[in-house]
Amino acid sequence: MVEANGDELAELESLDNGKPLKLAKVVDVPETVAHFRHFAGWPERVYGDVLPVHQDGMLCYTRKEPVGVCGQIIPWNFSLLMASWKLAPALAAGCTTVLKPAEQTPLSALRLGELALEAGIPPGVVNVVTGDGETGAALVDHEGVDKLAFTGSTEVGREIGSKAGRSLKRLTLELGGKSPNIILPDADLDAAVKGSFQAIYFNTGQACNAGSRLFVQRDQFDDVVSALADRAGKTRVGPGLDPATQLGPVVSAEQRQRVLSYIDAGRDQGAELVVGGGSAVVGGGPSLESDGGYFVEPTVFTATDDSLKVAREEIFGPVLVAIPYESLEEVAARANDTDYGLAAGVWTRSLTNAHRLASLLKAGSVYVNCWGEVDPGAPFGGYKASGVGREHGREGLEAYLETKTVWAKLG
C-alpha cells in the first residue's frame, strides 16, 4: 500500500517538511517499503529456547512475548520513514502502538495510519495521535503504555528517559549527534569531497547522523575546504516541489532562527566563515525571510578550536565545521571528544587505518568511504548521549519483546 501510494506520500513529505520531492521519492518512500517488508519476515522467526538446566526432571524453556502497548514519538525530519522504523518492528513483535508524529509534519503519518487499515491491520492496532509536546508528555506518562520509543533531541530524550526510569517502562531512544567525518591523507579526495558534502547537506543538514564535523589532514585542508565551498556555492536552494531544487528549506521559522543563531555564534567566537552564512536568496529574487520561505545557505566554517559552539553542539541545519589535524591518534581522540556518539566516517585507501579507526571511534555506526548507509537489517543507534538501545534488525525487534522463562517439573 505504501508503494502503490508512493507519489502521494512523497508529496505529503515535501509539503510538510520542505525536502525536495525527488529526495522523498528515492529515499523516504522506498526505505519505508523496505522496512515493512523486512520486518514482515520476522514474526515466524520469533521463538524462544529450550534450556539445558541442572535440575533433574525439569523442562525449562523461554517464550518471546510482545512487550504490550507502545508509545512511539517521531521527529519531523523523516516523518514517514521514522514511522516505519517504529511501527514495523512493533507490529512484527505483536504489539499495538500509539504513534505521535511531530506537530510540524503530521500528514504522512496520518495517511500511513489510513493505509494500515486499508491493508487489513485491525482497528486499534496502529493508532496515530497528533499534537505538540503536551500530547507527547501525556503519552509518556500514560499508565497504559508499556514501552516508549523516541527519536529526537537529546534534551527531550533525557526527559523521557527520566520519566521512563521512574515508571520502569521499557525504552529505546535515538537522539542527537555531532558526528565526526575524517579524511585521511591517502583518501580518494574527489570521492571524499563528494561524500562529505552529502554527509552534511543531505536533507538540508536535518539528519541526526549528519557529518557536521569534518577533520582533514593539515596538508590537504585548504584544497578540501575550497572544493566543498565551491560545491556549496553552486548548490541550488529552493522549494521542495521545484524539480530543480537540490537543497530545500529547513522545516520552520523556529528552526531557521536556531540555525542562524549558531552561524552568528560561529562568527562571534572566531570561526572563519568560508561560504554561506545567511538566509538563502532563492530564484534570483529577494530573500524569502519575509514571505514564508525558511531557506538557509549551505554554510562552511573552518576552525582550530574544538570548543566552539558550532564545533560541539548539534545545529541540525546545513552548517559544516572543517577542522585540521596532524596524526591519526590525534584525530581519533578529538573525534571522540564529544557528548555524542551516533555516527562517524573515515575516508581512506588503507584497510589497516580504516579498521583501526573503526575500533577507536566511539560511535554506533562507522562509515568507511561512504556516509549514512542504512539497512532494515543493520542495527542503528548511538553511544553516550546519542541514545539508548538500537533500531533495525534483530536488536530492533527484541526491543519490543519480553522474555518469559517457564519451568515445568516432569513427573
N, C-alpha and C positions, 0 to 999 in steps of 0.2 A: 504493500500500500504506500509506503514511503517512496519507493522507486517510481511507482506509477504517478504519484503526485509531486514528483521532484521539482518540476519547474515552479509550481505554486509555492512550495516550501522554500525554495531558493529566493524567490521574490519577497516572501514574507521576511526572511532573514535580512535581506538587503534593505527593505523598508524600515525594519526595526532597528538594526544595528548600524547601517550605513556601509557595510562591507560591499566591495564590488560584486555584482551579480554573478559574474563568471567565476569568482572565487567560491561563492556559495554553491554553484553548480558542480564544480570539480573537486571540492573538498568536503564541505559540510554535509551535503546530501549523500554522496557515495559512502563516506565514512560512517554516517548514521546507518545506512543499509548494512554495511559490513559488520557493525557492532551487533545489530539484531540478528543477523544471520549466524555470526559466530556463537553467540550465547544460546541461540535456538538449538544448537547441538549439545548443550551441556546437561539438560535435565536427565538424560539416560545415563550420564556419567557421574551422577551424584550418588555415591554409595559409601557405606561405612566399611569396617573391617572386623574380622573375627580375630580376637587377640589370644595368643598362647600364654595364659596366665598360669601362676604356680599352683593354685588351688586345685586339688583333685575333684573330679566330678562337677566341674563348673564350666558353663558356657558363658563366655564374655564377648560381647560384640558392641560395636558403635553404630549409631544412626546419625545421619546428617539431616537436620530438620530446619525449615525456614525460621529465621530469627523473628519474624512477625510483621508488624506494620512498620513501614519505613518512611521517615520524613526525609525528603530529598530536596535540597536547595541548590539551584544552579545559577551561574553568572550570566552576564549579558554579552560576553564576547563571542561565544559559540553556543547560543541557546539551544538550537536543535541538536547539535552533536553532544553537548553535555547532558541533555535529556536522555539520549540513547546510552551514554556511559553509565547513567544511574539506573534507568529503567530495565535495560536488557539483563544484567546480572540478577537484579532483584526478582524479575519475573521467572528467570531460569531456576532460581532457588526456591520458588513457590511463595514468595512474599507478595503482600499487597503494598501499594505505595501511595503517598500523597506528595506530589511534585509541585514545588513552588518555583516558577521562573522569576528572574529579576523583573522588577517593576518597569524597567526601561524596555524590555524585549519579551512580552508575553505571547506574541501572536503565533509563533511556530510551535510552542509547547501546547497551546490550546488546540491548534489544528492536529497535532500529534495525538492528543487525547481523543479527538473525534475519530481519527484513523484507527486507533486501538479498538474502539467499539466496532467500527466497520469491519475490522479484521477478525472479530469474534472473541476478543478478550472480554470476559463478563463484566457487566457494570459493577463498579465499586472496587475493582482490582487496581485500575490506574485512575487516579484522581488528580486533577490539575487545579490548584488553588492560586489565584493571582493576588498580588498585594505587595506592600513595601516591607520594610524591616519589622514592623509590628506584627505583620502576618507571619513572617519567618520566626519571630520570637515565640509566637503562640504555638507554632508547630513544634518548635524545640521543646517547649515547656509541657506540651500535652502528655498526660499520663498514659494515653492510649498508644503512643508512639514508642516502639521498642528499639529502633535503630535510626541513627541520623547519618546522613551523608551530605557533605557540604563542599562546594568548590567556590572559592572567592578569596577575599583578602585575609592576610594573616591576622589582622586586628579583629575582624569578626570571627574568624576561626577560633581564636583564643577564647572569646566569649562563649561560643557554642561548646567548645571543649570543656570549659569550666562548668557549664550547666549540665552537660552530659556526665561529667565526673560525679557531680553531686547526686544525680538521679540514677547513676550506674547504667546509662543507656549505651548500647553498642555504638561505635563511632568510627567514621572514616572522614578525613579532612584532606583536601587537595588545595594547597594555599599558594602564596606568592613566591616570587623568585627574583633574583638579581644575577642571572646566570652568566658565568664566565665563558668566553669563546676564545680559544688560544690558537694563534697561528705560529707554528714552529718554523725555523729558518729554512728547512728543506721542503716545505709545503709547495704544492702547485698553487702559485699565488693567484692566478686567474680564477681557478676553482674556489679558492679560499675567499677571495673578494666577493664573488658572486654568491657563495653560500652564506657568508657573513652578512651580506646585505639582506638576503631573505630572512636570516635568523632574527634580525631586529625589526624589519619593516613589514613582515608578513602580518596581515590583519591590522595594519596601521600601528604595529607595536603593542596591540592589545592582546597579548598572549602571556600566560603565566610563565612559560618557558622561553620567553624571548631572550635572545643572546645580546643583552644590553651592555655588557662589559666586554670589550674587545682588547685582548692582550696581543701585542705584536712585538717581535724582537726589534731592538732599537735600530739595527742597521737597515731594516726594511720598513720601519714605521712610517716615514714620510710618504713612501711610494704607495703603501696600502691605504693610508688615510686619504691621500689625493684621489686614488681610484674610487674609493667609497663616496667621497664628497662629489665627485663628478657624476656618479650614478644617481645620488640623491638629488642633485640639482636638476637632473633631466627627468625625474620621475613625475608622471602626470597625476596630479591630485584632483579629485572631483567626486561628484555624486556617485553612489554605488550603482545606480541603474544606467549610468552612461557607459557604453561598451568600451570607450577609450580610457576609462579610469584605471589607474594602476594602484593608487592609494586612496582609500575612502576617508571620510571624516572619522573623528572619534565619536563616541556614542552620544554625548550630551554636552550641553554648555558647561555643566559642572566638571565633567572630565577634561574638557579643553582648558578650563581655567586651572585645573590641577596640573596639567602637563606644562602649560605656560609658566606657572609659578616655579616649577622645577627648573625650567630653562632660565628664568630670571635668577634663581639661586645659583645656578652654574656660573653665570656671568659674574654675579656679585662675589662669589668665593674664589674666582680666579681661573676657572676652567677656560680654555680657549675655544671660542665658537668658530668652527670651520665653515659650516654651511647651515642654512635654515635658521631656526630660532624664533619663529613668529607664526601668526595666523596665515595660512596659505592664501595666495591670490589665485582664484580659480577662473579659468576661461578667459584670461586676459582682462578681466574686469576688476572692480574694486574688491577689497577683502570682504568676505561674506560674514565677517564678525557681527555686523549689524542686522543682517537679514536672514539668520537662521542656519547658516552653514557652519558646522563645528570642525573646520579644517585647520590642521597644524602642518607646517612644513616638515618634511623629513630633515632631521637635525643631527649634526655630528659635532661633538665636543672632543677635544684632547685634554688630557690631564696627567699629572705625575703624582698627585696626592690622592691615595685611595680613600681618604676620609671625607672627601667632598660629598655633599648630599646626592648629587647626580651620579656619583660612583658607588653609593652604598644603598640607597633607598629605591624601592620599586616605583617606577614612574608610570608604567602601563600606557605608553604612548610612543610615538616614532622618534625616540631620542637615544642616540648611541654615544657612549663614552669610550674613546680609544686611549689605551694606556701602554707605554713602552715598558719592556722588561729586558733583562740581560741573560738569565740562565733558566733552565728547566726547573730546578729545585726552587728558585725564587718565585717563578710564576705559579707553581703549584701551591706554594704557601699563600701567596696573595690571592689566588683564585678562591681558596678555602676561607679566607678571612672575611666572612660574611655570616649574617644570621641565617641565610637561606641555604638551600641545598637541593633545588629541584632538578636542574639540568646543567650540563657543561659540554663544551665542544673542543675537539682537537683536530687541527689540520696538519698533516704530516705525511711523508712518504715512508717513514720508518715504523715498521711494526713494533720494534722494541720500544720506541718512545711512545707510540700510541697506547700500547697496553700498560706501559709503566704509568703514564698519566691517568689512564682509566682506573688503575688501582689506587692512585693517590688522591684523586678528586673526590670530595665528599658531596656526591650528587646522586639522585635517584636514577637519572638517565645520563649516559655519556655518549655523545655522538662523535664518531670518528670519520672525518672527511664527508660530513653531512650535517644536517641540523633538523631537529623536530620530527624525526621519524616516529610514527605511531602505528601500532597494530592492535587489533582487539585481543590478541593472544599474548601480547608482551606487557608485563606489569609496568604501571606508570604511577609515580608518586615521588615524594621528596624526603630528604634528610632534614633534620633540625627544624627550623620554623617554617619549612615548606610543606609540612603536613604530617599526617598520621595514617598509616596503612597504605594500601595500594589499590588501584583500579585496573581492570582488564585481566584477562586470563584466569587461571585457577585462583590466584590470590584475590582478584576482584570478586570472583564468585563466592569464595569462602567467607568474605566479609558479611555475606547475607545468610550464612548458615550457622547453626548451633550444633555442637557435637554432644550427643547423649550416649553415655555408656550404660549398657544393660548387662546385669549379672543374673544368670539363671542357674540354679542348682539342679543337677540332673540326678533323678532318682532319690 
